[in-house]
Amino acid sequence: MAADPIWWCSSMSLLDFNRLVPAHIQSFEVYVPSKPDTEFMRLYGVDHLYRLNNNENALGPPPEVFDILQAFPPRAVPVYPNGDCFDLRNVLAEKFNKDPEQFLVGNGSCEVIASVIKAFCQEGDNIITADKTFAVYEWVAQFSGFEAKLVPLKDHAFDLDAMILAMDDRTKILFVCNPNNPTGTYWNTTTMTDFLDRVDNRALVVIDEAYCEYVEAPDFPDGLALMERYPNVIVFRTFSKMYALASLRIGYLCGALDVVNMVRRTHVVYSVNTLAQRSAAAALSNDGSFIRDTRKMVGDAKALVCPLLEELGLDFLCNQGNYLMVHLPFSDTLMYRKLMTKGIMVRTMTGFRFPNWIRVSLVQMPVMEEFCVAFQQIIQEMRPQRG
């Protein structure tokens, strides 16, 4: 006779989470992803939604990627992807004149961040990064049980001296987002090499170049070249930003062979699907005209939005990357909600330690024109009228 499920459940002891779950997990705040666009449109009563919140390339991927997407055979669906992205790593190696074994490809940059931290950190170790940068470095360290030392920005940029002073004998990794998300500031070649000289191989230095393809400054350092001189350098890059493959979740790291071999021990195989691997390889085959067209789109958007922000007397940061930040005279959440009623989504920045700032992705001119009209109208409505 089958047991009564109610009686069975009632007889079991409750899970003791205090015993089962480490304290650093219990105290970690859960990241809540945003709702689907269709749900937002329903909630705010709009018939469209312009995504200016996640720094996506609104042009979409290069045309070569469309060919891959349209020709992807259904017979490939039940077959496991190549476990270590063999073909893509060879494409990357040829493009950047490296050994294929120097590359690891992951399910987005978040996975390669986790792989590096798992490979080199143990109980009592710490990582160092800025307090206002891409938050995943901090999150992965903390929910892995390691200390994340957060150094304040200086003039909205990473503070070289403060990061060096924060190092101790348990520091394993320093993360430098270059250019920085969300401020768009960057370390030039002189600053970066000075920093690497002062670290002096005492720890790994991760240079996250997620937005490097957007940078046009001639003094911007190439991390892939620096690693030839500094064996402790690991470079992160992604296909989500410039190459517009965000939904396929694919990024990679590159480093010295012995360093990458250590990371490979903690790296999950088969995590990158076949469509993502093939699309990324195709995207690299056209990074000339496509990158120029994307940079032009971003430049045109900056030329439109920045003069308006100056006219409105608002502080803003518009540096490298396909985004800018604006300091509002009222709550960033309130601006978000008001823009959403007009079908425009931006990123609120209070949660990123920039209270009352918003970050705005820079996209095609018609959308930016609509943003400017809506933004100016809201600012004027919210400012007190002078008698």
Secondary structure as GFF3:
##gff-version 3
##sequence-region A 1 387
A	DSSP	alpha_helix	5	11	.	.	.	ID=ss1
A	DSSP	alpha_helix	17	20	.	.	.	ID=ss2
A	DSSP	alpha_helix	23	26	.	.	.	ID=ss3
A	DSSP	alpha_helix	37	44	.	.	.	ID=ss4
A	DSSP	beta_strand	50	52	.	.	.	ID=ss5
A	DSSP	alpha_helix	63	71	.	.	.	ID=ss6
A	DSSP	three_ten_helix	74	76	.	.	.	ID=ss7
A	DSSP	alpha_helix	86	96	.	.	.	ID=ss8
A	DSSP	three_ten_helix	100	102	.	.	.	ID=ss9
A	DSSP	beta_strand	103	106	.	.	.	ID=ss10
A	DSSP	alpha_helix	109	120	.	.	.	ID=ss11
A	DSSP	beta_strand	126	130	.	.	.	ID=ss12
A	DSSP	alpha_helix	136	143	.	.	.	ID=ss13
A	DSSP	beta_strand	147	151	.	.	.	ID=ss14
A	DSSP	alpha_helix	160	166	.	.	.	ID=ss15
A	DSSP	beta_strand	171	177	.	.	.	ID=ss16
A	DSSP	alpha_helix	189	199	.	.	.	ID=ss17
A	DSSP	beta_strand	204	208	.	.	.	ID=ss18
A	DSSP	three_ten_helix	212	214	.	.	.	ID=ss19
A	DSSP	alpha_helix	223	226	.	.	.	ID=ss20
A	DSSP	beta_strand	233	238	.	.	.	ID=ss21
A	DSSP	three_ten_helix	246	248	.	.	.	ID=ss22
A	DSSP	beta_strand	251	255	.	.	.	ID=ss23
A	DSSP	alpha_helix	257	264	.	.	.	ID=ss24
A	DSSP	alpha_helix	274	284	.	.	.	ID=ss25
A	DSSP	alpha_helix	289	311	.	.	.	ID=ss26
A	DSSP	beta_strand	316	317	.	.	.	ID=ss27
A	DSSP	beta_strand	323	327	.	.	.	ID=ss28
A	DSSP	alpha_helix	332	340	.	.	.	ID=ss29
A	DSSP	beta_strand	344	348	.	.	.	ID=ss30
A	DSSP	three_ten_helix	350	352	.	.	.	ID=ss31
A	DSSP	beta_strand	357	361	.	.	.	ID=ss32
A	DSSP	alpha_helix	365	382	.	.	.	ID=ss33
###
